[in-house]
């Protein structure tokens, strides 16, 4: 494994005298789009920090019991939450996030998959995308903001809202690609980072630039964190240049230094 830089090591141990003294179980609630990146970075973090991550997945929003805001509302413990920007903003305003701890982590574009073995459509232009959707027997999208964008805005932008609306379905909680892999849907939309890890599908590509929807992922320490300093160190690690190389490999892009200009850029 590649040796980690000195300054990043310092962030991991949080400025204490020794990593061993900091060894803790750190609970992280995380939404699906960033989960693949965390799973790859987790061994590096745990080896260098001495801490152990307890990872609890859940949607950034929604009515399911697994949704991160609903877990926190029930009093479930978490040191760090990693989720989509606008949903994290709601937690900040609700007083569930420690002030000044929000850390921008990555931007995730929206993409498309089809079942493995199915013809792979061309989606380079808006017209390509329009024709593909009109021809598809069924379409699936997520219950998060990328899915809401697809159902409420993308179809309308393409001028096919009425034609596609009757054959498009929302998939709650589980990865859209997993349902496409089972043959339940001919086309699936979700963030690229959530599509790529799923077997049984072919990744078609990202949406054309002029109709693309980018989701911002950010993390923060909770107000009820048992280990707030370790949580800050984890977020410093995930936002570091070294970690960003792995994040890129999972289908995401580095977040701009400044927060997104509009809440729509952070929603999910």
C-alpha positions in Angstrom: 0.0 0.0 0.0 1.3 3.4 -0.9 2.9 5.3 2.0 0.8 8.2 3.2 2.2 11.7 3.5 3.3 13.1 6.8 0.8 15.9 6.9 -2.1 13.5 6.2 -0.8 11.2 8.9 -0.9 14.2 11.3 -4.5 14.8 10.3 -5.4 11.2 11.1 -4.1 11.2 14.6 -5.7 14.6 15.2 -2.6 16.2 16.8 -2.5 13.8 19.8 0.7 12.3 21.1 0.0 8.8 19.7 -2.5 7.1 17.4 -2.8 4.3 19.9 -4.2 6.7 22.5 -6.9 7.7 20.0 -8.0 4.2 19.0 -11.7 4.4 19.0 -14.8 2.9 17.3 -16.0 5.8 15.0 -19.6 5.5 13.8 -20.2 6.9 10.3 -23.6 7.2 8.7 -23.2 7.5 5.0 -25.4 7.7 1.9 -24.8 5.4 -1.0 -23.1 7.7 -3.5 -20.0 8.0 -1.3 -20.0 4.5 0.2 -17.8 2.9 -2.5 -15.1 5.5 -2.0 -15.2 5.1 1.8 -14.9 1.3 1.5 -11.7 1.7 -0.5 -10.2 4.3 1.7 -11.2 2.6 5.0 -8.2 0.3 5.3 -5.8 3.2 4.8 -7.6 5.3 7.5 -7.8 2.4 10.0 -4.2 1.4 9.6 -2.8 4.9 10.0 -5.2 6.2 12.7 -5.7 3.0 14.7 -9.4 3.7 14.8 -12.1 1.4 13.6 -15.0 2.6 11.4 -18.5 1.4 12.0 -20.3 2.2 8.8 -24.1 2.6 8.7 -25.6 3.2 5.3 -28.8 5.0 4.6 -30.3 7.5 2.2 -29.7 11.3 2.7 -33.4 11.9 2.7 -36.8 10.2 2.4 -39.4 8.5 4.6 -37.7 5.2 5.1 -36.5 4.3 8.6 -33.0 3.9 7.2 -32.7 7.5 6.1 -29.9 9.3 7.9 -32.1 12.2 9.2 -34.7 9.7 10.5 -31.9 7.7 12.3 -30.6 10.8 14.0 -34.1 11.9 15.0 -34.6 8.5 16.7 -31.4 9.2 18.7 -29.2 6.6 16.9 -25.6 7.5 17.7 -23.2 8.8 15.0 -19.9 10.6 15.1 -19.8 11.6 11.5 -22.4 11.8 8.7 -21.5 11.8 5.0 -24.4 12.7 2.8 -25.6 15.0 0.2 -25.3 18.8 0.6 -28.8 20.1 0.9 -29.9 17.3 3.2 -26.8 18.0 5.4 -27.8 21.7 5.4 -31.2 20.7 6.8 -29.4 18.9 9.6 -27.2 21.9 10.3 -30.3 24.1 10.6 -31.9 21.6 12.9 -28.9 21.8 15.2 -27.8 18.2 14.6 -24.4 19.2 13.1 -21.5 20.7 15.1 -20.9 24.2 13.8 -17.9 24.7 11.6 -17.3 21.0 10.8 -19.0 20.7 7.4 -16.4 19.5 4.9 -17.0 19.4 1.1 -15.9 16.0 -0.2 -16.9 15.3 -3.8 -19.2 16.1 -6.7 -21.1 13.1 -8.3 -22.6 13.3 -11.8 -25.7 11.4 -12.9 -25.3 8.4 -15.2 -27.2 5.6 -16.9 -27.0 1.8 -16.9 -28.7 -1.0 -18.9 -28.8 -4.7 -18.1 -25.6 -6.6 -19.0 -25.8 -8.0 -22.5 -28.4 -5.5 -23.6 -27.6 -3.2 -26.5 -25.7 -0.2 -25.3 -27.4 3.1 -26.5 -25.6 6.2 -27.5 -26.3 9.2 -25.2 -23.8 11.8 -26.5 -26.5 14.4 -27.3 -29.9 15.4 -25.9 -31.6 13.9 -29.0 -29.7 10.6 -28.4 -31.0 10.5 -24.8 -34.5 11.4 -25.9 -34.7 8.7 -28.5 -33.3 6.1 -26.0 -35.9 7.0 -23.4 -38.8 6.9 -25.9 -37.7 3.4 -27.1 -37.1 2.0 -23.6 -39.7 -0.3 -22.3 -39.2 0.8 -18.7 -37.1 3.3 -16.8 -35.9 3.4 -13.1 -34.6 6.3 -11.0 -33.7 6.7 -7.4 -35.7 8.2 -4.5 -33.0 10.8 -3.9 -32.4 14.1 -5.6 -30.8 12.7 -8.7 -34.0 10.7 -9.2 -36.2 13.7 -8.4 -34.3 15.6 -11.1 -34.8 12.9 -13.6 -38.5 12.6 -13.0 -39.3 16.3 -12.4 -36.9 18.1 -14.7 -35.0 15.9 -17.1 -38.0 14.4 -18.9 -39.5 17.9 -19.1 -36.3 19.4 -20.5 -36.3 16.7 -23.2 -39.9 17.3 -24.0 -41.0 13.7 -23.3 -42.6 14.1 -19.8 -45.9 12.6 -20.8 -44.5 9.8 -23.0 -42.0 8.6 -20.4 -43.8 9.4 -17.2 -46.1 6.3 -17.4 -43.2 3.9 -17.7 -40.8 5.4 -15.3 -40.6 4.2 -11.7 -38.9 5.2 -8.5 -36.7 2.7 -6.7 -36.6 3.3 -3.0 -33.6 2.8 -0.7 -31.7 0.1 -2.7 -29.4 0.8 -5.7 -31.2 1.4 -8.9 -28.6 -0.7 -10.8 -29.5 -3.8 -8.7 -33.0 -3.7 -10.1 -31.8 -3.2 -13.6 -29.5 -6.1 -13.2 -32.5 -8.3 -12.3 -34.2 -7.3 -15.6 -36.9 -5.4 -13.9 -36.0 -2.2 -15.8 -34.5 -1.5 -19.2 -32.7 1.7 -18.2 -31.6 3.0 -14.8 -30.6 6.5 -13.7 -28.5 7.3 -10.6 -25.3 8.9 -9.5 -22.3 7.3 -11.3 -20.6 6.3 -8.0 -23.7 4.3 -7.1 -24.0 2.6 -10.5 -20.4 1.5 -11.0 -20.1 -1.0 -8.1 -23.1 -3.0 -9.1 -22.6 -6.2 -11.1 -24.9 -7.3 -13.9 -25.3 -4.0 -15.6 -23.4 -2.1 -18.3 -22.5 1.5 -17.6 -23.7 3.6 -20.6 -22.2 6.9 -19.5 -22.9 10.3 -17.9 -25.8 12.5 -19.0 -25.0 15.1 -21.7 -23.4 18.2 -20.1 -26.3 20.6 -20.8 -28.8 18.3 -18.9 -26.4 16.9 -16.3 -27.2 17.0 -12.6 -24.3 17.1 -10.1 -24.7 16.1 -6.5 -22.4 17.5 -3.9 -21.3 15.1 -1.1 -20.2 16.6 2.2 -19.5 15.4 5.7 -19.8 16.8 9.2 -19.4 15.9 12.8 -22.7 15.5 14.7 -23.5 17.5 17.8 -23.8 14.2 19.8 -20.5 12.7 18.6 -18.7 10.6 21.2 -15.4 11.2 19.3 -15.6 14.7 17.7 -11.8 15.2 17.2 -11.5 11.8 15.5 -14.4 12.7 13.3 -12.8 15.9 12.2 -9.6 14.0 11.4 -11.5 11.5 9.3 -13.1 14.3 7.3 -9.7 15.9 6.8 -8.4 12.6 5.5 -11.3 12.1 3.1 -10.9 15.7 1.7 -7.1 15.3 1.3 -5.4 15.2 -2.2 -4.3 11.6 -1.6 -7.8 10.4 -0.8 -9.2 12.3 -3.8 -7.3 10.1 -6.2 -9.4 7.1 -4.9 -12.6 9.2 -4.9 -12.0 10.0 -8.6 -11.7 6.2 -9.4 -15.2 5.6 -8.0 -16.8 8.0 -10.5 -16.8 11.2 -8.6 -15.0 14.6 -9.1 -13.2 16.7 -6.6 -15.5 19.3 -5.0 -14.7 22.9 -5.6 -13.2 24.8 -2.7 -16.2 26.9 -2.3 -19.6 25.3 -1.4 -22.1 25.0 -4.2 -23.7 28.3 -5.2 -27.3 27.0 -5.0 -29.0 24.4 -2.9 -30.0 22.5 -6.0 -26.3 21.6 -6.5 -26.3 19.9 -3.2 -29.6 18.2 -3.1 -30.4 14.5 -2.6 
